[in-house]
Amino acid sequence: MARVAPITEQFQHFVEDLKDSFWGDLCGKTRLAWKKFWEAESERARDSYLKLASHERCEPTYASIIAMDTMCGTW
């Protein structure tokens, strides 16, 4: 019958660190995936509410800012 080598304290610490590292990485990646999912879902819901497609959104131009100011009576 073969003899089993005793597990050293150093090896036990190595195994503990390996487990902590694995679960920490897994939790971090899961958290990041959920964050990306909810941000995309939020954008989709906003666009659905505004009835816009992502390509229809644009940055405001100088002319549109002036038009908004004159409509609000700030001039």
C-alpha positions, 0 to 999 in steps of 0.5 A: 500500500502507498503512503500518503504524504502529509499536507503541510501548513504552507500547502494549506495556505496556498490552497486557501489563497487559490480558493479566495482568488478564484471566487473573488475573480468570479464574483468580480466578473459576475458583478461587471457582467450584471452592471453592463447588462443593467446599463444596456437595459436602462438605455433600451428602456429610455429609448423605448420611452422616448421612441428613439432608435440609438442612431436617432439621438444626436448632440445638440447644435448651436442652432438648436440651443439658440432655438430653445433659448428663444422658445423659453424666452430667456433672450 
